[in-house]
Amino acid sequence: MKPNTYHLLGVTMIFLLILTGMEAVTAAPYWVKPGVYIEYIAERYDPYIQYLNGKGYVSNISKATSVIFYEYNGTVFRILTLNDTKIRFRVLEISNNLATIGVRIELNNVSILTLVKKNTTPPKFWDVGTSDVIIEPPHDPSIPEDMVWYKIFTKRAVITGVYKLRLNDSAVFDLNGKFYGHTGLWYQATEDWNPSLPFIVEPGNVSYYIQKTGSWKRSFWTPYGTFGPPVGVLNLESKGGTIEVSIGRIFKIFERTVSPNSTSTVLFDPNSGIIIGHSPTEFTFPDLQAIGVIFGFFNDQRGAYLNQVKRDYSTWSGLLLYGTNAKFQKVQKITFSKVQTPLSYTFWVSLVLLGSIVAARGWGKIK
């Protein structure tokens, strides 16, 4: 082999190594850029409320679009929302393999509950101008006598926050560097996700791990649009444990046992990687935990009505994709596979180039 051939091969191999390194660094979808937002919704749907009333349900919890346990300035709140729950994630900045993500959760027709010391008020994140407050004694011997229940009823409450997202493996961290799991905004096979790491870390001692990925050979409806077929399916599994939420280590306001081998499902678009549906009531994805949402249930009532009343399973009742300004590449009819990025195509072109060089020069002629 001639010296210039060695040189050309060396340059090509270096280029390939650079590309593989770039692939690892840019494992996030191609459309993730500053200014991009993704919205999810759990929508109120009056026919579903009428259906519940006809079944004799009276509890507001059964009629809520979300029940959120939220820690704000050291105080834990239970927030019950009876109208729409909307969540917007926006990419604020990308630097050194980290994306800074802003979150805004809009809650409409809300009741808020917390414990506070007598003659004090909790930190506020709700619309004070439209709120009513009720203060009640605890009526529970496990709660100190100097504490009272503080109940707020308001038309609107807004939760905001910021967190960090590591792009090469989609890991979520709060601003103090605490790890929460994998983002709930996208999933794709090019990620360098360590399978020994939990995909979801719940309060208490419950974690979910990737069990397998697959596809549904049918379409899935969201308010943003209809996806598939196919639709990407990510199956998660837990080893079991107990999810717990307490107020100030004084009162356990929520507890749920998760059985070993419990499973949950996340749906994503295999073309873009964007997550289009979160399993109802199973877990709180890390992007919310990183801004103080300890745990939450989300119930899109249109989906619940279609599932329970119409036996229509073209959608479901978890959080559904509601909107995005992401610029997706033209959708192609594909078999279920990982998303290809421009760097991926360059990578394969480089392999072809390398093969051509070897074929032309004769790899077996090295002496």
Sine and cosine of phi, psi and omega as CSV:
sin_phi,cos_phi,sin_psi,cos_psi,sin_omega,cos_omega
0.00,0.00,0.71,-0.70,-0.05,-1.00
-0.97,0.26,0.42,-0.91,-0.01,-1.00
-0.83,0.56,-0.66,0.75,-0.02,-1.00
-0.92,0.40,-0.44,0.90,0.07,-1.00
-0.93,0.37,-0.70,0.71,0.07,-1.00
-0.84,0.55,-0.69,0.72,-0.03,-1.00
-0.88,0.47,-0.70,0.71,-0.03,-1.00
-0.91,0.41,-0.65,0.76,0.05,-1.00
-0.90,0.45,-0.67,0.75,-0.01,-1.00
-0.89,0.46,-0.70,0.71,0.02,-1.00
-0.88,0.47,-0.66,0.75,-0.01,-1.00
-0.90,0.43,-0.68,0.73,0.00,-1.00
-0.90,0.44,-0.66,0.75,0.05,-1.00
-0.88,0.48,-0.67,0.75,0.02,-1.00
-0.87,0.49,-0.66,0.75,0.03,-1.00
-0.90,0.44,-0.66,0.75,0.01,-1.00
-0.90,0.44,-0.65,0.76,0.04,-1.00
-0.88,0.47,-0.68,0.73,-0.02,-1.00
-0.90,0.44,-0.68,0.74,0.00,-1.00
-0.90,0.43,-0.59,0.81,0.07,-1.00
-0.91,0.41,-0.65,0.76,0.03,-1.00
-0.92,0.40,-0.59,0.81,0.05,-1.00
-0.86,0.52,-0.68,0.73,-0.04,-1.00
-0.92,0.40,-0.63,0.78,-0.05,-1.00
-0.95,0.30,-0.56,0.83,-0.09,-1.00
-0.96,-0.26,0.69,0.72,-0.02,-1.00
-0.95,0.32,-0.29,0.96,0.10,-1.00
-0.91,0.42,0.44,-0.90,0.00,-1.00
-0.83,0.55,0.47,-0.88,-0.05,-1.00
-0.85,0.52,-0.43,0.91,-0.11,-0.99
-1.00,0.05,-0.03,1.00,-0.02,-1.00
-0.98,0.18,0.96,-0.27,-0.05,-1.00
-0.61,-0.79,0.37,-0.93,0.08,-1.00
-0.82,0.57,0.71,-0.70,-0.02,-1.00
0.99,-0.13,-0.29,0.96,0.01,-1.00
-0.95,0.30,0.70,-0.71,0.08,-1.00
-0.83,-0.56,0.42,-0.91,0.08,-1.00
-0.72,-0.69,0.76,-0.65,-0.02,-1.00
-0.88,-0.47,0.63,-0.78,0.11,-0.99
-0.83,-0.56,0.40,-0.92,-0.03,-1.00
-0.62,-0.79,0.56,-0.83,0.31,-0.95
-0.87,-0.50,0.95,-0.32,-0.23,-0.97
-0.99,-0.16,0.64,-0.77,0.15,-0.99
-0.95,0.30,0.61,-0.79,-0.02,-1.00
-0.62,-0.78,0.94,-0.34,-0.14,-0.99
-0.84,0.54,-0.65,0.76,0.05,-1.00
-0.84,0.54,-0.51,0.86,0.03,-1.00
-0.95,0.32,-0.64,0.77,0.05,-1.00
-0.88,0.47,-0.67,0.74,0.05,-1.00
-0.89,0.46,-0.62,0.79,0.05,-1.00
-0.89,0.46,-0.69,0.72,0.02,-1.00
-0.91,0.42,-0.67,0.74,0.03,-1.00
-0.86,0.50,-0.66,0.75,0.02,-1.00
-0.91,0.42,-0.44,0.90,0.03,-1.00
-1.00,0.05,-0.06,1.00,0.04,-1.00
1.00,0.01,0.20,0.98,0.04,-1.00
-0.97,0.26,0.76,-0.64,-0.01,-1.00
-0.87,-0.49,-0.34,0.94,-0.05,-1.00
-0.93,0.37,0.70,-0.71,0.06,-1.00
-0.91,0.41,-0.47,0.88,0.00,-1.00
-0.88,0.48,-0.63,0.77,0.00,-1.00
-0.93,0.36,-0.34,0.94,-0.05,-1.00
-0.96,-0.27,0.17,0.99,-0.06,-1.00
-1.00,0.07,0.54,-0.84,0.16,-0.99
-0.99,0.11,-0.34,0.94,0.09,-1.00
-0.38,-0.92,0.55,-0.84,0.20,-0.98
-0.80,-0.60,0.91,-0.40,-0.13,-0.99
-0.87,-0.49,0.70,-0.72,0.16,-0.99
-0.96,-0.27,0.89,-0.47,-0.22,-0.97
-0.76,-0.65,0.76,-0.65,0.08,-1.00
-0.98,-0.21,0.84,-0.54,-0.06,-1.00
-0.72,-0.70,0.88,-0.48,-0.02,-1.00
0.77,0.63,0.67,0.74,0.08,-1.00
1.00,0.09,-0.04,1.00,0.00,-1.00
-0.93,-0.37,0.72,-0.69,0.01,-1.00
-0.99,-0.11,0.76,-0.65,-0.01,-1.00
-0.87,-0.49,0.54,-0.84,0.27,-0.96
-0.97,-0.24,0.82,-0.57,-0.08,-1.00
-0.88,-0.48,0.85,-0.53,0.00,-1.00
-0.92,-0.40,0.83,-0.56,-0.08,-1.00
-0.91,-0.41,0.81,-0.59,-0.06,-1.00
-0.99,-0.17,-0.36,0.93,0.13,-0.99
-0.97,-0.26,-0.37,-0.93,-0.14,-0.99
-0.88,0.47,0.59,-0.81,0.20,-0.98
-0.92,-0.39,0.88,-0.48,0.00,-1.00
-0.85,-0.52,0.68,-0.73,-0.01,-1.00
-0.78,-0.62,0.80,-0.59,0.03,-1.00
-0.87,-0.49,0.76,-0.65,0.12,-0.99
-0.93,-0.37,0.73,-0.68,0.01,-1.00
-0.76,-0.64,0.73,-0.69,0.08,-1.00
-0.97,0.23,0.92,-0.38,-0.05,-1.00
-1.00,0.04,-0.61,0.79,-0.10,-0.99
-0.32,-0.95,0.51,-0.86,0.13,-0.99
-0.78,-0.63,0.81,-0.59,-0.02,-1.00
-0.40,-0.92,0.75,-0.66,0.09,-1.00
0.79,0.61,0.76,0.65,0.07,-1.00
0.94,0.35,0.17,0.99,0.03,-1.00
-0.86,-0.51,0.74,-0.67,0.14,-0.99
-0.98,-0.22,0.70,-0.72,0.13,-0.99
-1.00,-0.10,0.84,-0.54,-0.10,-1.00
-0.91,-0.42,0.79,-0.62,0.11,-0.99
-0.99,-0.11,0.60,-0.80,-0.04,-1.00
-0.82,-0.58,0.66,-0.75,0.10,-1.00
-0.70,-0.71,0.88,-0.48,0.03,-1.00
-0.94,-0.34,0.88,-0.47,0.01,-1.00
-0.97,-0.25,0.83,-0.56,-0.06,-1.00
-0.86,-0.51,0.75,-0.66,-0.10,-1.00
-0.84,-0.54,0.73,-0.69,-0.08,-1.00
0.88,0.47,0.99,0.16,-0.28,-0.96
-0.85,-0.53,0.61,-0.79,0.24,-0.97
-0.87,-0.49,0.70,-0.71,-0.11,-0.99
-0.82,-0.57,0.68,-0.73,-0.06,-1.00
-0.74,-0.67,0.70,-0.72,0.10,-0.99
-0.40,-0.92,0.18,-0.98,0.10,-1.00
-0.95,-0.30,0.73,-0.68,0.07,-1.00
-0.68,-0.74,0.30,-0.96,0.11,-0.99
-0.94,0.34,0.50,-0.86,0.03,-1.00
-0.82,0.58,0.59,-0.81,0.06,-1.00
0.91,0.41,0.39,0.92,0.11,-0.99
-0.79,-0.61,0.27,-0.96,0.04,-1.00
-0.82,-0.57,0.55,-0.84,0.01,-1.00
-0.98,0.21,0.32,-0.95,0.11,-0.99
-0.89,0.45,0.59,-0.80,-0.16,-0.99
-0.97,-0.26,0.69,-0.72,0.13,-0.99
-0.73,-0.68,0.24,0.97,-0.06,-1.00
-0.91,-0.41,0.16,-0.99,0.00,-1.00
-0.97,0.24,0.99,-0.17,-0.08,-1.00
-0.89,0.46,-0.55,0.84,-0.07,-1.00
-0.92,0.38,-0.32,0.95,-0.02,-1.00
-0.88,-0.47,0.38,0.93,-0.13,-0.99
-0.94,-0.35,0.48,-0.88,0.16,-0.99
-0.86,-0.51,0.56,-0.83,-0.07,-1.00
-0.84,-0.55,0.70,-0.72,0.11,-0.99
-0.82,-0.57,0.76,-0.64,0.03,-1.00
-0.91,-0.41,0.80,-0.60,-0.05,-1.00
-0.74,-0.67,0.53,-0.85,0.13,-0.99
-0.92,0.40,0.37,-0.93,-0.13,-0.99
-0.95,0.31,-0.49,0.87,-0.05,-1.00
0.81,0.59,0.57,0.82,0.00,-1.00
-0.58,-0.82,0.87,-0.50,-0.07,-1.00
-0.89,0.45,-0.33,0.95,0.00,-1.00
-0.98,0.20,-0.21,0.98,-0.02,-1.00
-0.98,-0.18,0.77,-0.64,0.00,-1.00
-0.82,0.57,0.52,-0.86,-0.07,-1.00
-0.92,0.39,-0.35,0.94,-0.02,-1.00
-1.00,0.05,0.18,0.98,0.03,-1.00
-0.95,-0.31,0.49,-0.87,0.06,-1.00
-0.68,-0.73,0.45,-0.89,0.14,-0.99
-0.98,0.21,0.74,-0.68,0.01,-1.00
-0.90,-0.43,0.92,-0.38,-0.06,-1.00
-0.92,-0.39,0.77,-0.64,-0.01,-1.00
-0.85,-0.52,0.73,-0.68,0.09,-1.00
-0.88,-0.48,0.86,-0.51,-0.11,-0.99
-0.58,-0.82,0.43,-0.90,0.01,-1.00
-0.95,0.31,-0.45,0.89,-0.14,-0.99
-0.42,-0.91,0.65,-0.76,0.13,-0.99
-0.67,-0.74,0.54,-0.84,-0.02,-1.00
-0.76,-0.65,0.79,-0.62,0.10,-1.00
-0.95,-0.32,0.76,-0.65,0.04,-1.00
-0.77,-0.64,0.37,-0.93,0.03,-1.00
-0.07,-1.00,0.12,-0.99,-0.01,-1.00
-0.68,-0.73,0.61,-0.79,0.06,-1.00
-0.57,-0.82,0.08,-1.00,-0.01,-1.00
-0.93,-0.37,0.58,-0.82,0.00,-1.00
-0.75,-0.66,0.88,-0.47,0.00,-1.00
-0.99,0.16,0.84,-0.54,-0.23,-0.97
-0.97,0.23,-0.53,0.85,-0.09,-1.00
-0.93,0.36,-0.46,0.89,0.02,-1.00
-0.76,-0.65,0.08,1.00,0.09,-1.00
0.92,0.40,0.45,0.89,0.03,-1.00
-0.98,0.19,0.59,-0.81,-0.06,-1.00
-0.96,-0.29,0.69,-0.72,0.03,-1.00
-0.70,-0.72,0.52,-0.85,0.17,-0.99
-0.99,0.15,-0.02,-1.00,-0.09,-1.00
-0.95,0.32,-0.19,0.98,0.09,-1.00
-1.00,-0.08,0.02,1.00,0.05,-1.00
1.00,-0.01,0.14,0.99,0.02,-1.00
-0.97,0.26,0.71,-0.70,-0.03,-1.00
-1.00,0.08,0.69,-0.72,-0.01,-1.00
-0.86,-0.51,-0.24,0.97,-0.04,-1.00
0.78,-0.63,-0.41,-0.91,-0.06,-1.00
-1.00,-0.07,0.57,-0.82,0.01,-1.00
-0.85,0.52,0.51,-0.86,0.09,-1.00
-0.99,-0.16,0.28,0.96,-0.02,-1.00
-0.99,-0.11,-0.51,0.86,0.01,-1.00
-0.43,-0.90,0.28,-0.96,0.15,-0.99
-0.45,-0.89,0.72,-0.70,0.08,-1.00
-0.46,-0.89,0.38,-0.92,-0.16,-0.99
-0.96,0.29,-0.21,0.98,-0.02,-1.00
-0.98,0.18,-0.09,1.00,-0.05,-1.00
-0.95,0.32,0.51,-0.86,0.05,-1.00
-0.99,-0.10,0.86,0.51,-0.06,-1.00
-1.00,0.06,0.79,-0.61,0.04,-1.00
-0.97,0.26,0.90,-0.43,-0.07,-1.00
-0.90,0.44,-0.29,0.96,0.04,-1.00
-0.98,0.18,-0.21,0.98,0.04,-1.00
-1.00,0.10,0.61,-0.79,0.06,-1.00
-0.93,0.37,0.64,-0.77,0.08,-1.00
-0.97,0.22,-0.59,0.80,0.04,-1.00
-0.74,-0.67,0.72,-0.70,0.08,-1.00
-0.88,-0.47,0.91,-0.41,-0.05,-1.00
-1.00,-0.07,0.34,-0.94,0.13,-0.99
-0.90,0.44,0.62,-0.79,-0.12,-0.99
0.99,-0.15,-0.74,-0.67,-0.04,-1.00
-0.75,-0.66,0.61,0.79,-0.05,-1.00
-0.92,-0.39,0.75,-0.66,0.10,-0.99
-0.70,-0.71,0.47,-0.88,0.07,-1.00
-0.90,-0.44,0.66,-0.75,-0.01,-1.00
-0.86,-0.50,0.40,-0.92,0.07,-1.00
-0.92,0.40,0.82,-0.57,0.07,-1.00
-1.00,-0.07,-0.78,0.63,0.03,-1.00
-0.20,-0.98,0.27,-0.96,0.13,-0.99
-0.88,-0.48,0.45,-0.90,-0.01,-1.00
-0.30,-0.95,-0.45,-0.89,-0.01,-1.00
-0.48,-0.88,0.45,-0.89,0.18,-0.98
-0.97,-0.22,0.76,-0.65,0.01,-1.00
-1.00,-0.01,0.79,0.61,0.06,-1.00
-0.45,-0.90,0.17,-0.99,-0.04,-1.00
-1.00,0.02,0.27,-0.96,0.01,-1.00
-0.68,-0.74,0.81,-0.59,-0.04,-1.00
-1.00,0.00,0.69,-0.73,0.19,-0.98
-0.73,-0.69,0.30,-0.95,0.08,-1.00
-0.86,0.51,-0.42,0.91,0.03,-1.00
-0.97,0.26,-0.56,0.83,-0.03,-1.00
0.31,-0.95,0.08,-1.00,0.00,-1.00
-0.99,-0.14,0.71,-0.70,-0.02,-1.00
-0.92,-0.40,0.50,-0.87,0.09,-1.00
0.99,0.17,-0.10,-0.99,-0.12,0.99
-0.97,0.25,0.44,-0.90,0.00,1.00
-1.00,0.05,0.18,-0.98,0.14,-0.99
-0.89,-0.47,0.76,-0.65,0.03,-1.00
-0.95,0.32,0.65,-0.76,-0.02,-1.00
-0.82,-0.58,0.84,-0.55,0.08,-1.00
-0.94,-0.33,0.90,-0.43,0.00,-1.00
-0.99,-0.13,0.80,-0.61,0.01,-1.00
-0.92,-0.38,0.48,-0.88,-0.01,-1.00
-0.67,-0.74,0.62,-0.79,0.01,-1.00
-0.94,-0.35,0.52,-0.86,0.09,-1.00
-0.99,0.11,-0.02,1.00,0.04,-1.00
0.99,-0.11,0.16,-0.99,-0.01,-1.00
0.57,-0.82,-0.34,-0.94,-0.03,-1.00
-0.77,-0.64,0.79,-0.61,0.12,-0.99
-1.00,0.00,0.80,-0.60,-0.06,-1.00
-0.73,-0.68,0.64,-0.77,0.13,-0.99
-0.74,-0.67,0.82,-0.58,0.00,-1.00
-0.84,-0.54,0.44,-0.90,0.09,-1.00
-0.99,-0.15,0.94,-0.33,0.07,-1.00
0.83,0.56,0.51,0.86,-0.03,-1.00
0.85,0.53,0.33,0.94,-0.02,-1.00
-0.97,-0.23,-0.72,0.69,-0.13,-0.99
-0.69,-0.72,0.80,-0.60,0.03,-1.00
-0.99,0.15,0.96,-0.27,-0.11,-0.99
-1.00,0.04,-0.32,0.95,0.02,-1.00
-0.49,-0.87,0.66,-0.76,0.06,-1.00
-0.48,-0.88,0.70,-0.72,0.05,-1.00
-0.54,-0.84,0.73,-0.68,0.03,-1.00
-1.00,0.01,0.76,-0.66,0.05,-1.00
-0.95,-0.31,0.85,-0.52,-0.04,-1.00
-0.96,0.30,0.49,-0.87,0.10,-1.00
-0.84,0.54,0.59,-0.81,0.00,-1.00
0.93,0.37,0.28,0.96,0.12,-0.99
-0.90,0.44,0.64,-0.77,-0.06,-1.00
-0.87,-0.49,0.36,-0.93,0.09,-1.00
-0.55,-0.84,0.28,-0.96,-0.15,-0.99
-0.74,-0.67,0.66,-0.75,0.12,-0.99
-0.83,-0.56,0.72,-0.70,0.00,-1.00
-0.96,-0.28,0.66,-0.75,0.01,-1.00
-0.63,-0.78,0.34,-0.94,0.04,-1.00
-1.00,0.08,0.89,-0.45,-0.06,-1.00
-0.92,0.38,-0.32,0.95,0.04,-1.00
-0.96,0.28,-0.69,0.72,-0.09,-1.00
-0.94,-0.33,-0.38,0.92,-0.07,-1.00
1.00,0.01,-0.17,0.99,-0.06,-1.00
-0.92,0.40,0.68,-0.73,0.04,-1.00
-0.98,0.19,0.78,-0.62,-0.13,-0.99
-0.95,-0.31,-0.25,0.97,0.00,-1.00
-0.37,-0.93,0.75,-0.66,0.06,-1.00
-0.97,-0.23,0.71,-0.70,-0.03,-1.00
-0.82,0.58,0.74,-0.68,-0.02,-1.00
-0.91,0.41,0.76,-0.65,0.20,-0.98
0.90,0.44,0.11,0.99,-0.10,-0.99
-1.00,0.09,-0.67,0.75,-0.06,-1.00
-0.35,-0.94,0.21,-0.98,0.09,-1.00
-0.96,-0.29,0.86,-0.51,-0.10,-1.00
-0.96,0.28,0.47,-0.88,-0.21,-0.98
-0.83,0.55,-0.50,0.87,-0.03,-1.00
-0.86,0.51,-0.50,0.87,0.06,-1.00
-1.00,0.10,-0.63,0.78,0.02,-1.00
-0.87,0.50,-0.57,0.82,-0.06,-1.00
-0.93,0.37,-0.23,0.97,0.05,-1.00
-0.93,-0.37,0.21,0.98,0.10,-0.99
0.94,-0.34,-0.07,1.00,0.07,-1.00
-0.98,0.19,0.98,-0.21,-0.10,-1.00
-0.92,0.40,-0.70,0.71,-0.01,-1.00
-0.34,-0.94,0.43,-0.90,0.00,-1.00
-0.33,-0.94,0.52,-0.86,0.15,-0.99
-0.94,-0.34,0.66,-0.75,0.02,-1.00
-0.75,-0.66,0.74,-0.67,-0.09,-1.00
-0.70,-0.71,0.98,-0.21,0.11,-0.99
-0.97,0.25,0.92,-0.40,-0.18,-0.98
-0.96,0.27,-0.43,0.90,0.10,-0.99
-0.90,0.43,-0.71,0.70,0.05,-1.00
-0.89,0.45,-0.66,0.75,0.02,-1.00
-0.89,0.46,-0.65,0.76,0.01,-1.00
-0.90,0.43,-0.71,0.70,0.00,-1.00
-0.89,0.46,-0.67,0.74,-0.01,-1.00
-0.93,0.38,-0.77,0.64,-0.18,-0.98
-0.99,0.11,-0.57,0.82,-0.09,-1.00
-0.99,-0.14,-0.74,0.67,-0.09,-1.00
-1.00,-0.04,-0.15,0.99,-0.07,-1.00
0.82,0.58,0.61,0.79,0.02,-1.00
-0.97,-0.24,0.89,-0.45,-0.08,-1.00
-0.93,-0.36,0.50,0.87,0.07,-1.00
-0.98,0.21,-0.10,1.00,0.11,-0.99
-0.50,-0.86,-0.10,-0.99,0.10,-1.00
-0.52,-0.85,-0.15,-0.99,-0.23,-0.97
-0.96,-0.29,0.28,0.96,0.07,-1.00
-1.00,0.06,-0.35,-0.93,0.14,-0.99
-0.95,0.31,0.74,-0.67,-0.03,-1.00
-0.88,-0.47,0.55,-0.84,0.06,-1.00
-0.87,0.50,0.79,-0.62,-0.11,-0.99
-0.92,-0.40,-0.55,0.84,-0.02,-1.00
-0.13,-0.99,0.40,-0.92,0.10,-0.99
-0.29,-0.96,0.47,-0.88,0.13,-0.99
-0.96,-0.28,0.21,0.98,0.03,-1.00
-0.88,0.47,0.63,-0.78,0.01,-1.00
-1.00,-0.09,0.98,-0.19,-0.02,-1.00
-1.00,0.08,0.55,-0.84,0.11,-0.99
-0.93,0.37,0.38,-0.93,-0.01,-1.00
-0.83,0.55,0.78,-0.62,-0.04,-1.00
-0.94,0.34,0.75,-0.66,0.05,-1.00
-0.92,-0.39,0.42,-0.91,0.09,-1.00
-0.97,0.24,0.92,-0.40,-0.12,-0.99
-0.76,-0.64,0.37,-0.93,0.25,-0.97
-0.99,0.15,0.35,-0.94,-0.10,-1.00
-0.91,0.41,0.91,-0.42,-0.01,-1.00
-0.39,-0.92,0.08,-1.00,-0.02,-1.00
-0.94,0.33,0.41,-0.91,0.02,-1.00
-0.95,0.31,0.68,-0.73,0.05,-1.00
-0.99,-0.15,0.68,-0.73,0.06,-1.00
-0.95,-0.32,0.23,-0.97,0.06,-1.00
-0.80,0.60,-0.62,0.79,0.03,-1.00
-0.89,0.45,-0.56,0.83,0.01,-1.00
-0.89,0.46,-0.70,0.71,0.00,-1.00
-0.90,0.43,-0.66,0.76,0.05,-1.00
-0.87,0.49,-0.64,0.77,0.02,-1.00
-0.85,0.52,-0.74,0.68,-0.04,-1.00
-0.95,0.32,-0.59,0.80,0.09,-1.00
-0.86,0.50,-0.63,0.77,0.01,-1.00
-0.91,0.42,-0.61,0.79,0.06,-1.00
-0.89,0.46,-0.68,0.73,0.04,-1.00
-0.88,0.48,-0.67,0.74,0.02,-1.00
-0.87,0.49,-0.71,0.71,0.01,-1.00
-0.88,0.48,-0.68,0.73,0.02,-1.00
-0.88,0.47,-0.62,0.79,0.00,-1.00
-0.91,0.42,-0.65,0.76,0.00,-1.00
-0.89,0.45,-0.72,0.70,-0.02,-1.00
-0.89,0.46,-0.70,0.72,-0.02,-1.00
-0.90,0.44,-0.63,0.77,-0.06,-1.00
-0.95,0.32,-0.63,0.78,-0.12,-0.99
-1.00,-0.01,-0.40,0.92,0.01,-1.00
1.00,0.06,1.00,0.02,-0.05,-1.00
-0.87,0.49,-0.57,0.82,-0.08,-1.00
-0.97,0.23,-0.02,1.00,-0.03,-1.00
-1.00,-0.04,0.12,0.99,0.02,-1.00
-0.92,0.39,0.76,-0.65,-0.03,-1.00
-0.87,-0.49,0.00,0.00,0.00,0.00
